[in-house]
């Protein structure tokens, strides 16, 4: 169950991806339509150039969301196995949450959470 299974899974993933693309190219009829190349946002026609600059605050807000989203990904398995891992797991999750909380305080102090 070593590296050979990893190689087999990698090859299977590439084969399934390439197979799906190949089937789509063979069976789907492609049409040339100028509207397919247009930017689409909520059914509203675009006005102006699609190459607009966005405020960097959106990017920072998204990064902070990802940080706390990943926190939940790590906390769910911990919550499921909390009885088995005991005090050592509790200490580790407290340290993990403390580091995330310090990052949250840093972002708040720098003003990354102020909307506009």
PyMOL CGO cylinders between C-alpha atoms (Angstrom):
from pymol import cmd
from pymol.cgo import CYLINDER

trace = [
    CYLINDER, 0.00, 0.00, 0.00, 2.98, 2.21, -0.58, 0.3, 1, 1, 1, 1, 1, 1,
    CYLINDER, 2.98, 2.21, -0.58, 3.94, 4.30, -3.56, 0.3, 1, 1, 1, 1, 1, 1,
    CYLINDER, 3.94, 4.30, -3.56, 2.51, 1.83, -6.07, 0.3, 1, 1, 1, 1, 1, 1,
    CYLINDER, 2.51, 1.83, -6.07, -1.06, 2.61, -4.99, 0.3, 1, 1, 1, 1, 1, 1,
    CYLINDER, -1.06, 2.61, -4.99, -0.34, 6.33, -5.25, 0.3, 1, 1, 1, 1, 1, 1,
    CYLINDER, -0.34, 6.33, -5.25, 0.95, 5.86, -8.79, 0.3, 1, 1, 1, 1, 1, 1,
    CYLINDER, 0.95, 5.86, -8.79, -2.12, 3.80, -9.74, 0.3, 1, 1, 1, 1, 1, 1,
    CYLINDER, -2.12, 3.80, -9.74, -4.45, 6.48, -8.32, 0.3, 1, 1, 1, 1, 1, 1,
    CYLINDER, -4.45, 6.48, -8.32, -2.57, 9.21, -10.18, 0.3, 1, 1, 1, 1, 1, 1,
    CYLINDER, -2.57, 9.21, -10.18, -2.79, 7.31, -13.47, 0.3, 1, 1, 1, 1, 1, 1,
    CYLINDER, -2.79, 7.31, -13.47, -6.50, 6.63, -12.88, 0.3, 1, 1, 1, 1, 1, 1,
    CYLINDER, -6.50, 6.63, -12.88, -7.13, 10.33, -12.20, 0.3, 1, 1, 1, 1, 1, 1,
    CYLINDER, -7.13, 10.33, -12.20, -5.32, 11.38, -15.36, 0.3, 1, 1, 1, 1, 1, 1,
    CYLINDER, -5.32, 11.38, -15.36, -7.15, 8.70, -17.38, 0.3, 1, 1, 1, 1, 1, 1,
    CYLINDER, -7.15, 8.70, -17.38, -10.58, 9.75, -16.11, 0.3, 1, 1, 1, 1, 1, 1,
    CYLINDER, -10.58, 9.75, -16.11, -9.84, 13.42, -16.76, 0.3, 1, 1, 1, 1, 1, 1,
    CYLINDER, -9.84, 13.42, -16.76, -8.49, 12.81, -20.25, 0.3, 1, 1, 1, 1, 1, 1,
    CYLINDER, -8.49, 12.81, -20.25, -11.36, 10.43, -20.99, 0.3, 1, 1, 1, 1, 1, 1,
    CYLINDER, -11.36, 10.43, -20.99, -13.96, 13.00, -20.02, 0.3, 1, 1, 1, 1, 1, 1,
    CYLINDER, -13.96, 13.00, -20.02, -12.35, 15.66, -22.17, 0.3, 1, 1, 1, 1, 1, 1,
    CYLINDER, -12.35, 15.66, -22.17, -12.03, 13.23, -25.10, 0.3, 1, 1, 1, 1, 1, 1,
    CYLINDER, -12.03, 13.23, -25.10, -15.69, 12.19, -24.87, 0.3, 1, 1, 1, 1, 1, 1,
    CYLINDER, -15.69, 12.19, -24.87, -16.76, 15.83, -24.76, 0.3, 1, 1, 1, 1, 1, 1,
    CYLINDER, -16.76, 15.83, -24.76, -14.69, 16.70, -27.82, 0.3, 1, 1, 1, 1, 1, 1,
    CYLINDER, -14.69, 16.70, -27.82, -16.04, 13.76, -29.77, 0.3, 1, 1, 1, 1, 1, 1,
    CYLINDER, -16.04, 13.76, -29.77, -19.76, 13.99, -28.96, 0.3, 1, 1, 1, 1, 1, 1,
    CYLINDER, -19.76, 13.99, -28.96, -20.43, 17.67, -28.23, 0.3, 1, 1, 1, 1, 1, 1,
    CYLINDER, -20.43, 17.67, -28.23, -21.13, 19.86, -31.21, 0.3, 1, 1, 1, 1, 1, 1,
    CYLINDER, -21.13, 19.86, -31.21, -19.18, 23.08, -30.91, 0.3, 1, 1, 1, 1, 1, 1,
    CYLINDER, -19.18, 23.08, -30.91, -20.65, 26.28, -32.30, 0.3, 1, 1, 1, 1, 1, 1,
    CYLINDER, -20.65, 26.28, -32.30, -19.04, 29.63, -32.94, 0.3, 1, 1, 1, 1, 1, 1,
    CYLINDER, -19.04, 29.63, -32.94, -21.13, 32.26, -31.21, 0.3, 1, 1, 1, 1, 1, 1,
    CYLINDER, -21.13, 32.26, -31.21, -19.89, 35.72, -30.24, 0.3, 1, 1, 1, 1, 1, 1,
    CYLINDER, -19.89, 35.72, -30.24, -22.04, 35.71, -27.11, 0.3, 1, 1, 1, 1, 1, 1,
    CYLINDER, -22.04, 35.71, -27.11, -20.18, 32.73, -25.68, 0.3, 1, 1, 1, 1, 1, 1,
    CYLINDER, -20.18, 32.73, -25.68, -17.02, 34.81, -25.54, 0.3, 1, 1, 1, 1, 1, 1,
    CYLINDER, -17.02, 34.81, -25.54, -18.67, 37.63, -23.60, 0.3, 1, 1, 1, 1, 1, 1,
    CYLINDER, -18.67, 37.63, -23.60, -18.33, 38.04, -19.84, 0.3, 1, 1, 1, 1, 1, 1,
    CYLINDER, -18.33, 38.04, -19.84, -21.50, 37.01, -17.99, 0.3, 1, 1, 1, 1, 1, 1,
    CYLINDER, -21.50, 37.01, -17.99, -22.44, 38.32, -14.59, 0.3, 1, 1, 1, 1, 1, 1,
    CYLINDER, -22.44, 38.32, -14.59, -25.85, 37.53, -13.12, 0.3, 1, 1, 1, 1, 1, 1,
    CYLINDER, -25.85, 37.53, -13.12, -27.71, 38.03, -16.40, 0.3, 1, 1, 1, 1, 1, 1,
    CYLINDER, -27.71, 38.03, -16.40, -26.73, 41.69, -16.63, 0.3, 1, 1, 1, 1, 1, 1,
    CYLINDER, -26.73, 41.69, -16.63, -24.96, 42.73, -19.83, 0.3, 1, 1, 1, 1, 1, 1,
    CYLINDER, -24.96, 42.73, -19.83, -21.45, 44.00, -19.24, 0.3, 1, 1, 1, 1, 1, 1,
    CYLINDER, -21.45, 44.00, -19.24, -20.73, 47.68, -19.54, 0.3, 1, 1, 1, 1, 1, 1,
    CYLINDER, -20.73, 47.68, -19.54, -17.22, 48.80, -20.33, 0.3, 1, 1, 1, 1, 1, 1,
    CYLINDER, -17.22, 48.80, -20.33, -14.05, 46.77, -20.31, 0.3, 1, 1, 1, 1, 1, 1,
    CYLINDER, -14.05, 46.77, -20.31, -13.94, 43.52, -18.32, 0.3, 1, 1, 1, 1, 1, 1,
    CYLINDER, -13.94, 43.52, -18.32, -10.35, 44.36, -17.27, 0.3, 1, 1, 1, 1, 1, 1,
    CYLINDER, -10.35, 44.36, -17.27, -11.22, 46.55, -14.29, 0.3, 1, 1, 1, 1, 1, 1,
    CYLINDER, -11.22, 46.55, -14.29, -9.09, 46.92, -11.21, 0.3, 1, 1, 1, 1, 1, 1,
    CYLINDER, -9.09, 46.92, -11.21, -10.64, 45.69, -7.99, 0.3, 1, 1, 1, 1, 1, 1,
    CYLINDER, -10.64, 45.69, -7.99, -9.95, 46.94, -4.53, 0.3, 1, 1, 1, 1, 1, 1,
    CYLINDER, -9.95, 46.94, -4.53, -7.31, 44.83, -2.78, 0.3, 1, 1, 1, 1, 1, 1,
    CYLINDER, -7.31, 44.83, -2.78, -9.68, 44.62, 0.17, 0.3, 1, 1, 1, 1, 1, 1,
    CYLINDER, -9.68, 44.62, 0.17, -11.71, 41.98, -1.66, 0.3, 1, 1, 1, 1, 1, 1,
    CYLINDER, -11.71, 41.98, -1.66, -8.60, 39.83, -2.01, 0.3, 1, 1, 1, 1, 1, 1,
    CYLINDER, -8.60, 39.83, -2.01, -7.69, 40.19, 1.67, 0.3, 1, 1, 1, 1, 1, 1,
    CYLINDER, -7.69, 40.19, 1.67, -11.25, 39.43, 2.70, 0.3, 1, 1, 1, 1, 1, 1,
    CYLINDER, -11.25, 39.43, 2.70, -11.21, 36.26, 0.58, 0.3, 1, 1, 1, 1, 1, 1,
    CYLINDER, -11.21, 36.26, 0.58, -7.90, 35.14, 2.09, 0.3, 1, 1, 1, 1, 1, 1,
    CYLINDER, -7.90, 35.14, 2.09, -9.20, 35.60, 5.61, 0.3, 1, 1, 1, 1, 1, 1,
    CYLINDER, -9.20, 35.60, 5.61, -12.32, 33.63, 4.70, 0.3, 1, 1, 1, 1, 1, 1,
    CYLINDER, -12.32, 33.63, 4.70, -10.12, 30.80, 3.38, 0.3, 1, 1, 1, 1, 1, 1,
    CYLINDER, -10.12, 30.80, 3.38, -8.09, 30.76, 6.57, 0.3, 1, 1, 1, 1, 1, 1,
    CYLINDER, -8.09, 30.76, 6.57, -11.17, 30.26, 8.71, 0.3, 1, 1, 1, 1, 1, 1,
    CYLINDER, -11.17, 30.26, 8.71, -12.68, 27.83, 6.22, 0.3, 1, 1, 1, 1, 1, 1,
    CYLINDER, -12.68, 27.83, 6.22, -9.57, 25.66, 6.42, 0.3, 1, 1, 1, 1, 1, 1,
    CYLINDER, -9.57, 25.66, 6.42, -9.78, 25.91, 10.20, 0.3, 1, 1, 1, 1, 1, 1,
    CYLINDER, -9.78, 25.91, 10.20, -13.15, 24.18, 10.08, 0.3, 1, 1, 1, 1, 1, 1,
    CYLINDER, -13.15, 24.18, 10.08, -11.75, 21.48, 7.80, 0.3, 1, 1, 1, 1, 1, 1,
    CYLINDER, -11.75, 21.48, 7.80, -9.20, 20.64, 10.48, 0.3, 1, 1, 1, 1, 1, 1,
    CYLINDER, -9.20, 20.64, 10.48, -11.60, 20.98, 13.40, 0.3, 1, 1, 1, 1, 1, 1,
    CYLINDER, -11.60, 20.98, 13.40, -14.21, 18.51, 12.14, 0.3, 1, 1, 1, 1, 1, 1,
    CYLINDER, -14.21, 18.51, 12.14, -11.96, 15.42, 12.28, 0.3, 1, 1, 1, 1, 1, 1,
    CYLINDER, -11.96, 15.42, 12.28, -10.69, 16.58, 15.65, 0.3, 1, 1, 1, 1, 1, 1,
    CYLINDER, -10.69, 16.58, 15.65, -14.27, 16.83, 16.95, 0.3, 1, 1, 1, 1, 1, 1,
    CYLINDER, -14.27, 16.83, 16.95, -15.03, 13.32, 15.71, 0.3, 1, 1, 1, 1, 1, 1,
    CYLINDER, -15.03, 13.32, 15.71, -11.95, 11.79, 17.35, 0.3, 1, 1, 1, 1, 1, 1,
    CYLINDER, -11.95, 11.79, 17.35, -11.76, 13.94, 20.48, 0.3, 1, 1, 1, 1, 1, 1,
    CYLINDER, -11.76, 13.94, 20.48, -12.47, 11.05, 22.87, 0.3, 1, 1, 1, 1, 1, 1,
    CYLINDER, -12.47, 11.05, 22.87, -9.74, 8.87, 21.36, 0.3, 1, 1, 1, 1, 1, 1,
    CYLINDER, -9.74, 8.87, 21.36, -6.94, 11.44, 21.27, 0.3, 1, 1, 1, 1, 1, 1,
    CYLINDER, -6.94, 11.44, 21.27, -7.36, 12.72, 24.81, 0.3, 1, 1, 1, 1, 1, 1,
    CYLINDER, -7.36, 12.72, 24.81, -5.55, 15.64, 26.41, 0.3, 1, 1, 1, 1, 1, 1,
    CYLINDER, -5.55, 15.64, 26.41, -2.76, 15.76, 23.81, 0.3, 1, 1, 1, 1, 1, 1,
    CYLINDER, -2.76, 15.76, 23.81, -5.31, 16.46, 21.09, 0.3, 1, 1, 1, 1, 1, 1,
    CYLINDER, -5.31, 16.46, 21.09, -6.95, 19.12, 23.22, 0.3, 1, 1, 1, 1, 1, 1,
    CYLINDER, -6.95, 19.12, 23.22, -3.64, 20.90, 23.74, 0.3, 1, 1, 1, 1, 1, 1,
    CYLINDER, -3.64, 20.90, 23.74, -2.87, 20.72, 20.01, 0.3, 1, 1, 1, 1, 1, 1,
    CYLINDER, -2.87, 20.72, 20.01, -6.23, 22.16, 18.98, 0.3, 1, 1, 1, 1, 1, 1,
    CYLINDER, -6.23, 22.16, 18.98, -5.93, 24.95, 21.57, 0.3, 1, 1, 1, 1, 1, 1,
    CYLINDER, -5.93, 24.95, 21.57, -2.52, 25.89, 20.15, 0.3, 1, 1, 1, 1, 1, 1,
    CYLINDER, -2.52, 25.89, 20.15, -3.96, 25.73, 16.62, 0.3, 1, 1, 1, 1, 1, 1,
    CYLINDER, -3.96, 25.73, 16.62, -6.90, 27.96, 17.54, 0.3, 1, 1, 1, 1, 1, 1,
    CYLINDER, -6.90, 27.96, 17.54, -4.60, 30.36, 19.38, 0.3, 1, 1, 1, 1, 1, 1,
    CYLINDER, -4.60, 30.36, 19.38, -2.43, 30.78, 16.28, 0.3, 1, 1, 1, 1, 1, 1,
    CYLINDER, -2.43, 30.78, 16.28, -5.50, 31.40, 14.12, 0.3, 1, 1, 1, 1, 1, 1,
    CYLINDER, -5.50, 31.40, 14.12, -6.86, 33.86, 16.63, 0.3, 1, 1, 1, 1, 1, 1,
    CYLINDER, -6.86, 33.86, 16.63, -3.56, 35.74, 16.62, 0.3, 1, 1, 1, 1, 1, 1,
    CYLINDER, -3.56, 35.74, 16.62, -3.76, 35.93, 12.83, 0.3, 1, 1, 1, 1, 1, 1,
    CYLINDER, -3.76, 35.93, 12.83, -7.30, 37.24, 13.12, 0.3, 1, 1, 1, 1, 1, 1,
    CYLINDER, -7.30, 37.24, 13.12, -6.18, 39.92, 15.58, 0.3, 1, 1, 1, 1, 1, 1,
    CYLINDER, -6.18, 39.92, 15.58, -3.32, 40.90, 13.28, 0.3, 1, 1, 1, 1, 1, 1,
    CYLINDER, -3.32, 40.90, 13.28, -5.68, 41.23, 10.31, 0.3, 1, 1, 1, 1, 1, 1,
    CYLINDER, -5.68, 41.23, 10.31, -8.10, 43.25, 12.42, 0.3, 1, 1, 1, 1, 1, 1,
    CYLINDER, -8.10, 43.25, 12.42, -5.34, 45.55, 13.64, 0.3, 1, 1, 1, 1, 1, 1,
    CYLINDER, -5.34, 45.55, 13.64, -4.10, 46.15, 10.08, 0.3, 1, 1, 1, 1, 1, 1,
    CYLINDER, -4.10, 46.15, 10.08, -7.65, 47.03, 8.98, 0.3, 1, 1, 1, 1, 1, 1,
    CYLINDER, -7.65, 47.03, 8.98, -8.10, 44.09, 6.61, 0.3, 1, 1, 1, 1, 1, 1,
    CYLINDER, -8.10, 44.09, 6.61, -11.61, 43.45, 7.96, 0.3, 1, 1, 1, 1, 1, 1,
    CYLINDER, -11.61, 43.45, 7.96, -12.93, 46.96, 7.34, 0.3, 1, 1, 1, 1, 1, 1,
    CYLINDER, -12.93, 46.96, 7.34, -15.27, 46.87, 4.39, 0.3, 1, 1, 1, 1, 1, 1,
    CYLINDER, -15.27, 46.87, 4.39, -14.31, 49.74, 2.10, 0.3, 1, 1, 1, 1, 1, 1,
]
cmd.load_cgo(trace, "trace")
